[in-house]
Amino acid sequence: MEGFKRKFTQLIAAVLYNFNFAGFIEGRIYKGKTKGVCAPGLNCYSCPGAVLSCPLGSLQGALQKSAYKVPLYMLGTLLLFGILLGRMICGFLCPFGLIQELLHLIPVPKIKKSRFTKLLSYLKYIILAVFVILIPIVKFVPGFCKYICPAGTLEAGIPLAIADEKLRTQLGFLFSWKVFLAAICILLCMFCYRAFCRFICPLGAIYSFFNPVSFFGITVDKEKCTGCNACISICKMDTKKVGDHECIHCGACKSVCPEEAIFYKNVNRKKK
């Protein structure tokens, strides 16, 4: 039941982020006033349905335009989201997270987490440093959005290409490269739970820094915990403990804790 509630929340978030349904038919990007506001989760600005901006794209845009000043608005926005929810955003409010989870339901052999996947989970921090921060500042281009982001390809590039015949004639190698990456991402997510989220997503990397201090999120009552590690065994992310930098606060661990020691911070709970 908890899993259903979470997926329903993810679906509602996806609809609210992409409420401009006419954009998919017309093949046009919405440019209304709400585009000045960032959604908490990863959702491409150029998606025909998007009525909010992507925080990751906005951060890159701000960095490439402000070589001599700090992008206070974007840093403040990410700070607000991070302090409130941390990576709970990844688990509950990211449309691309929902897409990854649905892909993982396809019945193919699954890659279990291991020392290798835990090591690979640090790749997203390198991508954050190089493609989100360094390239926009040095090369003045949104490195992650331009060269990597599969969410942008699936949510914006392909839908716009389908809807706009003129645009299709202008597509070149870069579009083909990003379609190739998106295809690889889809395959990986089928075999490996939330592969993009775990290994690649720079936005998840940013929010992970706030996990220890976020106002909401999952945590453990240390007085009740017996150290049975049922929580880590059930977790599909590369966590070492509940609530660490890899935790997306999905609540799977909460459902298997024999001592009922796991709960959501600042949410009413029964006390025994």
N, C-alpha and C positions, 0 to 999 in steps of 0.2 A: 504493500500500500504506500509506504514511504517513497519507493522508487517511482511509482505512478504519479504521486503528487509532485515530485521533483521534475519529471519529464513534462508534466502539464505546465509547470511554472516556466520551464525552458521554452515550450511552445508559445505561451502567452507573450513571453519576452520577444521571441522572434517576430510575432505578429505586430507587436507594438513598435518595434524598431523599423518594420517594413510595411507601414500602413498605407503607403501610396500604391495601391494595387493597379491603378491605371498606368503607372510607369512601365509595368511589364508588357502591357499591350502596345503602348506608344513608343517604347524603347527610349524613354527620356529620363534623365536624372533629375530628381526633385531638388529644387534650390530655394525652398521656402525658408522662413525665419527659424524654424526649429533645427535647421542644419547647423546653426551656431552652437547647438548643444550636443555634447557627446553621450552616446550610449555607454553603459558600463562595460558591455561585452564586445567581442570582436565582431564587427559587422561593417562591410565595405561601404564607404561613402558613396561610391558610384553604383551600388546596387539600385536598379530602377525603382524598387519599392522603398528604399531607405529614406526615412524622414529625420534621422539623426546622424551625426557624424561618428566615425570610428575613432576611438581615443588613440589608437596606435598610428593611424594615418595622420591625425591632427597633430600628434607630437612630432612626427617626422616633418610635416609641413612647417610647423613652428620653428623647428631647429634649422631647417634650410633657409628660412627667411630671416632668422635672427642671429646671425653670426656674432654680433657684438652686444647682444642683450639676452637675458634669461627669459625663456617663455613661461612667465609666471602663471598665466591662465591655465595652460595645459598641465603644468606641474601641480598646481592647486587642485585641478580636477582629478588627476590620478591619485593625489594624496587623499582627497576626500573619499573617493571610491575605495582606496586601499585601507584606510583607517576604519571605515565602516564595515567592509565585508571581506577584505583580503581575497583569497582565491575561492571564496564562496561564490563570487561572480562567475568563475569558470564552471562551477558545478550547477548553478541555478539560472544564470542570466546570459549565457553565451549561446547564440544560435548555432555557431559552428561546433560547439561542444555537443549539442543535440544531434547534429548531422553525423558526427563521429560515432556517437553511441548507437545510432540506428544502423550505421554501416557495420558495426561490430556484431549486430544481431544476425547477420548473414551467416548461415551454417558452413563455415570453413574451419580448418584447423587453427587453433589459437596459440599465439606466442605468449608464454607466461613470463611474468616479471622475473628478473634475475640480476646478478651483479652487473651484467653488461647493460641491461636497460637502465639500471640505476646510474651507471656511469654516463650513459648516453643522455640522461635527463639534464645534464649540465650543458649540453649543446645549446639549449635555448638562451642561456646567458651570454654565450659567445655571439649568437645571432643578434641579441639585443644590443650588445656593445658595438658590433661592426655595422650591421645593416640599419638599425634604428637610430643610433646616435652618431657614429663616426662618419658614415657615407653622406647623410644629409648635411652635416656640418662642413665636410671637406669637399664633396662633389656637388653639393646643392641639389641632390635628387633624393626622393623618398626611397631609399635602398630596399627596404623590405617589401613595400607595396609594389615597387616596379619589377623586382627580380625574383621574388619568392612567393608571396602570399597566395596560397591556394584558395582561401576564402574569397578573395577579390576576384579570382578567375571564375569560380563557380557561381558566386552571387552577382557579379557585375559583368565581367568580360564576356562570358558565353551568352548570358541572356541578352546583352546589348547587341552582340554580333548576330544573334538569331533575329532580333527585331529590326535591325537597321541594315539594309542591303548595301548602302553606300559605305558603311563602316567595314563591312566584310571585305571589300575590295582593297582596304588600306592595311589590313592585318599582315604582319610580317613574322620574322624569326622570333622576336620577343614573345609574341602571343603564343606561338607554337611551343616555345620553351616552357611558358607558364602552364599551358594545357598539359604538357608532359609531366610537370611537377605535380599538378593537381591530380592527374591519373595515378601517379605513384603514391600520393597521399591517400587517395581513396582505397587503394589496394592495401596499404599499410594499416589503415584503420579497420579494415575487414579482419585482418589477422592479429592486430595488436591493439588493445584497448586504448582509445584516445591517443593515438600515436603522435598526431600533430600537437596536441595539448601538452603531452609529456616531454617531447624531444625538441620541438621547433618554436612554439608560440612565445614571442617576446613579451606579449601582454601578460600572459600567465607568469612569466619570469618577474615582471614588475610587481604584480600583485603578491607574489610569493614572499617578498621582503616584508610585507605587512601582516602575514599570517600570525606571527606571535603576538601582535598587539591589536588586531582587528576587534572592533566592538562586538560583532556577531561572528559566529563560527563554532566549530565543534571542539570540544575539550574533554578532559578526563578528570574525574574526581579521584585524586591520588589516594585518598583514604579508603576508597572502595576497591580500587584496582588491585588485582592479585598478580598481574604480570603474566597472564596466560597467553598473551599475544594472538588471541582469536581475532582481534581487530586488524592486526597487520596481515594476518593470513588471508582474510576475506577481501582486503583492499586491493584493487586492481591498479592503483597508481604506485609510483615508486617511493612510497613512504617508509620511513624508518620508525616513526612514531605518530600517533594521532595528532593532527594539527601542525605538522612540520611544513616546510616550504613546498612539498609536493602534494600536500593534502588539498583536495577541492571541496571538502566539507559535505560530501554527498550523503553521509549518514549510513552507509552500508555497515560500517563498524558498529554503529549504535545498535543495530538490529541483532547482532550476534553476541554482544557482551553479556556474559552470564551473570555479572554482578550489577548490571544496569549502571555502570560507572561512567558511561559516555553520554554527553548531553550537549545541547546548543547553548552557548553563552548568552546571557541576558534574555533568555526565553523562559517563560514559566514552566516549571517542571515539578513533578510530584516528589516530595521528600519523604523518605522513610525513617 
